[in-house]
Amino acid sequence: MRLETRAVRSARGHVRSDTTREVGGAHVPPIDLSTTYTFDTAEAVAASMDALIEGAGEAPNPVYARLQNPTVSRFESALADLESAEAGVAFASGMAAITAVVMAACSEASPEGWARGRHVVAVRPVYGGTDHLLTSGLLGTEVSWVESTEVASAVRHDTSLVLLETPANPTLVMVDIADVVSQVRACETRLGHRIAVAVDNTFATPILQRPLELGADLVVHSATKFLGGHGDVMGGVVATSEEWAHPLRQIRMITGGVLHPMAGYMLHRGLQTLPVRVRAQQASARVIAERLVLHPDVIAVHYPGLSGDPVETRLLQTQQVGPGSLLAFRVRGGREASERVMETLTLICRAVSLGSVDSLIQAPALLTHRVVDPASREAAGVPDDLLRLSVGLESVEDLWNDLEQALATVARIVPEPKKAGPGLGEGAVMSAASPWESRAPSGEFEMVGGAGI
């Protein structure tokens, strides 16, 4: 079945009960809120308990909600189907999911034949919380931050995990997943053991990109974002093989980072409209990116494919089937001007998070990446004046009108620069390789792109 059909029908089924058997069963799966489950015989419940302790996804008796919940299991199964995975393991938040991945890969919990060292190779930028988790060594790990083309050179005998995010948060830089996987597999041949490759797919979602099909071992989502899609449920999920799902479930069982059944129900429901939402939001984001390029007070726009970089263009044809609905931009006047723009918006919400039906804007250096030290932020291409915009489902004209009136504040607080070249609309910069045309005044504008390969 096609992706849109699977999004609607995966793990939905028809639920029967004694009272509905004659009419065919429940159309919508019910929510199981029980924290514990009764049993008839000691032998049967012991067998279920043993299976769950070993990391099984299901057992005849769920025993206790920290071990298994039927509603959460339906969400896990549906997400795994969309990601072309054998299994999904849901957590209380995206950070709980990332933490479990690091713990599973960098400990004795990792599957047989995989590295069990404490070293992680990671590609910046990533979400600020992930950056801090790795840099701080909170889990007893050591991290080497590298460009995506240099992953192989950073791999050591004790490297257990390679972690990346694409498109990257918040710069939207794209990383060539297949190339990173190829580098890691070559290192495995030299070292004689496997090394896990984990990809944060939150920005792209399985609608636009499926990293497991490109050779990755684990795919992580902050389900709070696009998967839920309405800003009213928090969760995280890992899509992976059964081999990796077992230690992830064991870690979840012991650390207690479980997803609440109500959240599982809402996330499963969110998946059913995910293709429609992602594509509609992407269409509006493209329009806004094009218009920001033309605005005289915007000095840089980050949006996949906008720059015409040949590698990025290739990745939009072979890895990610669309640029998505996240973009970032900078305005003349630095941090003061960018904050004024943000504070002047009246329709677009000033808030962290992304992927919601309503548009959200924030300054990464102020919020999501504040925990990353300034020098590392700057080196990763996240300056203090960068604004990140998550485009929602509002009318694109209403969104643009709000941005335009807010951008007008820049001219009032920052003197107009003298133009060294032709005016707007003349001598335009265009790239045939770009998925759409981009125009900007010569010498004054930076179309930010370039993929990490």
N, C-alpha and C positions, 0 to 999 in steps of 0.2 A: 504493500500500500504506500501511497505517496505521503510525504511528511505532514501535510495539512490534515489528512485523514487520521494518521497515527496520533497527532497531537490531540485530536478530539476523542479518539476511541481507545487509546492505550490504557490498559488496566481499569477500564470502566466496567465492562462486563454487565451481567444482570444478576442482581443479588436476590436470592429467594429466601423466604422464611415461611414458617407454618401458616401465617395469616395471609400471605400474599401469593402462595403457590398457585392458587386457582386463576389468578390474573396475570401470571407470568413473572412476577418479581419486581423489585424496586428499579426504577429507571436511573436514579442517581444513587451512587454508593453511599451508604450511611456512614456516620462518624462514630467510631468506637472510642469512647472516652474512659473506658475502664482502666484502672491502674493495676488491677490484679485479676487473675483468672483461676477459677475453681478447678479442681481435678478429682477424678474418681479413684485412681489407683496410684500408689507410690511408684510402682514400676514405670508406668506411662509418663508421669510427670518428671521422673528422674531422667528418662531418655530424652525428653524435650529439653530439660535443663542442660544436659551434657552437650546436646547439639548447639544450643545457643551460646554456651560458654566457649565452644570451639569456633564461633564466628559464623554459624549458619544464618542465612537470611530469614528462614522460616522454620517453625517446628510445629508439630501437631497441637501443642499447647503453648501459647505465647508466654505463659507463666507470670510475667511482670512487665509493665509498660516500658521500663528502661531497657529491656531485652528485645522486645518486639511489639509492634502495634500494627494491626491490619490496615488502618487508614494510612499510616505513614508508609507502609509497604507498598500500597497502591501508587502513591506518589513516586517512590523510588523506582518502581517498575516502569512507570510511564516515562520518567526522565531518562532512564537507561535506554529505553527504546529509541527515543529521539537522538541520543548521543551515540547510537550504535554500540552500546556497551552490554556486557553480560549482567552487570549489577549496578545498582545505585545505593549509596549509603547516605542517609540524611542526618543533618546535625542541627543544633539550635541556632546557628548563625554561620555566615561565611567564614569568619575567623576560627570558629570551632572546627570547620571542615579543613581549612588550611593547616591548623595546628595538628589535627589528627594525621594528615598526610605526612607532615614533617616527622611526627613521632613514629609513625609506622615505617617510614623509609630509613630513619636514622636510629634504629634500635634492633634488638633481637626479635622484634615482632615481625620484621619483614620476611616475606616468603623464602623458602629454601632456594638457594642459588643466586639470590640478590645480595648486593653489598649491604653491610651492616655497620658502616662507619658513621662518623659524626659530621662529615663535611658536606656542605651544600654549595652548588654552583648556581647562581641566580643572575638573571638579566634585568637590569633597571631600565625604565622605571616600572614599579609594581605599585599596588595599593599601599598606602602609607602604613597600615597595620601590619601587612605582610613584611614590609621592609623592616619595621621595628622588631617584629618577632625574630627575624633572622639576624639582624645586626646586633641586637641586645644579647643574644645567646641565652635567652630565657629558658630554652629547652636543652641547653648544654651542647648546642651545635656551633659550628664555625662556618662562616659564609665567605665565598669569593664572588664579588660582583664583577661581571664582565660584559663586554659587547657580545651580541649573539653570534658573531663570526668567530669569537675566541673561546667558545665553550670548551672545545677539546683541549686547548692549552692549559685550562684551569683544572681539569679533572685529575684527581690524585688517586692513590691506592685506597684511600678511605672515603672517597666521594660516594655517597649513596643516593643523592637526589639532584636533579637539574630542574630548576623551577623558572617558569616564564609566564608572562601575561601578554596576550595579543588579541586585539589592539591594546596597547599599554595604557594604564591609568596614570596620569591624565592626558598624556601627550598624543595618544592615538597612534603611536608608532607601531608598525606591524613587524612581527618577527616570523621568519620563515621556519615553521614548525618542522617540516620534513628535513630541512638542512640541519637543524639542531639535533634531531633524532639521528640523522646519519653520522654526525660527529660523535655522539654518545655511543652508538653501536660500534664504531671503529675503536673507541677506547675500551669497550667491553672485551673485544677480541684480544687486545693487548693485556688487559688486567685479569681476564679469566673469570669474571663474574658480571652479573647484570647490574645496571644502574637505572633507576626509575626516572622517567621524564614526566613531569606534571605541568599542565597548562591551565591557567585561570582563563576560563572562557566566558566570564560574566558579561563582558561588553558585547561580544558577538552573538552569544546564545547558539544552541544547536540549529537554529533556523538559518544562520549565516555561515557557521563553521563547525566542523566536527573533528577535533584534534585526534581522537582515537583512530580515525580512518587514515591519518597521516603518520601513525606510528607512535603517538604518545601513549603512556601507560595509565595515567590518571588525569581526569578532567575535573576541575573544581569550579563551582558556582557559588556566588553569594545569591542564594535564591530570593533574598529580600528584594532584589532589583527586578530584572525583566521577567523572571519566572513567575513571581507573584504579580508584579505589574501594576499594583494599585497603592503601594505605599502603606499597606495595612497588615503586613505579615512579615516576620523575620525568620530566616532559615538559611541553611547551607546544604550543599549536596556534592558528593563525589561520584562520578561515573567511571567505572573501571571494570576489570576482570574479576571473576570470583576469587581468583588467587589473591588479589589485593583487597577485595571486599572483606575477607575474613579478618585480617588484623585490624582493619578500620572499625569493624563492628565490635571487636574486642576492646579496642581503645574507647569507643563510645560507651560501651557498657560500664567500664571501670571509671571513666572520667565523668560520666553523667551528662554529656552534652547532647541530650536527646531532643528531637523535634517534637513539639506538642502535637497531639492528634488534630486539633483544630487547625493548626498551621499546616499540617500535612494535607488536610482536606482543601484548604484555600489555595495551596500551591498546586495541587493536582488540578483544581479548577482553573487556575491561572494558565497552566500549560495549554488548555483547550483553545484559548484565544491568542496564544503567543505568536503564531505566524502572522495573523492579521495585524496585531499591534506593532510588531517589529517592522513590518514592511511599510505600514502607514507612517510610523514615526521616522523611518529612514527617508521617505519621500520628502517630508517637511524639512528634515535636517539638511538635505542636499540643497534645497532652495535657500535656506538661511545661510549655509556656507558660501554659496555663490554670491549672495548679496553682501555678506561681510567682506569678501574679497574686494568688492567695489567701493566700500565705504572709506572715505578719506581719513577717518580717525582710527581705523583699524590697521595695525602694523604687522600682524601675523595671524594666520588661521591654521589650526591643526585639524585635518580631516582626511581620512584615507582616500587616496587617489587624486586629491586636489592638486598636488604639486606636479603630477606627471612623472614622478620618479619611476623608471622602468621596472625596477624590482617590485615596487609596491603595486604597480599596474599588473604585473604578472601574478602577484599573490591575490589580487582581486579577481583574477580569472581562474586560478587553480586551487586556492585555499579558502578564501572567504568570498561568498557570492554577493556581497554588497557592503558598502562602507559603514552602515549602521546609523545610529541616531545620536551618537555622542560627538561633540566637537569642542574645541578649546580655542580661545583667541586672546590677543593682547591689543591694547589701545595705546595711543600716544599719551604720554604723561606719567607712565609708570604706575606704581601701586596706588597712589592717591587717586589717579584718574580711574583706574579699574574698579576700585572700591566705590567710587562715586557712581559709576555706571551701574554697578550691581545694586546699590542702595536706592537708585532712582527707578528701578523697574517696578511696575505696578501689577502686571499680570503674571509674569514668570516668577515662580517662588524662589526665594533665597533659602536654600536648604541643602544639606548633604544628601547623599543617596542619588539614585539614577534609575532609569528604566520604568518610571511610573507613567501613568496615563497623563499626568500633568507635568509641565516643563519645570525643571529645577536648575538653578545656577549656584555656583559656589566658587570660592578661590582656594585651590588646593593647598597653597602655602599657609593659608589661614586656618584650614580645617583638616581635610583628609590626609594631607601630607605634612602637617605641622609637627608630628612626632619624628619626622626625618630631619637630621641636622641640615642647616642651610647650605653648607658646602656640597653635601651629597645631593640635595635637591637640585641645586643649580647645575651640577655636573650631569644630572639625569635629564636636564632640559625642562625643569620645572621652576621658572623664575617666580619671584614674589608677585608679579602683576598678572599672572596667567589666570584666566577665568575658564571654568569648565561648564558647558551647557548640555544638559540632557533634554532632548526635544521630545515633547509629549504629543498628545492627540488633539490639541487645540487647533483652531484655524491657523494655518501658516501666516496668513495676512495679519491676524491679530497679534501673533507672536512677533512678527517683523515690526509692526507698528510700535510695540512696546520696546523692542531693542533700539529702534531708530530714535525714539524720543529720549531714551536713556543715553545713547551715544552722543546726542546733541549737547550733553553736559560737558563733554571733553573740550569742545571748541570754546566753551565759556571759561574754562579754568586753565587751558593750555594754549599758548600762542600758536597760531597757524604757522607751520614751517614754510620757508621759501622753497618753491618747487624748482628743482634743477632741470627737470625734463618736461615732457608734454603733459598736459592735464589728463584728468580722468577720462577714460574712453578713447584716448589717443595713444598710439604706440603701445598697444595693449600686449601683455604677456599671455600667450596661449600655448597650450600643449596638446598636440593631437593624441598623445598617449593617455591623457586624462580621460576619465569616464564622462566628463562634461567640460565645457569651456570655462576658463577662468580669466578674468581681466583685472588688471591693476595698473596704477600709474608707475611709470618706469622709475626705478631707483628708490622707491619709497616703501615697498611692500614685500613681505616675505611669505611665500606660500610654503608652509612647513610640511615636509613629507620625508620620504626616504625610509625605506624599510630596513629593519635589522635582518641580515641574513647570516 
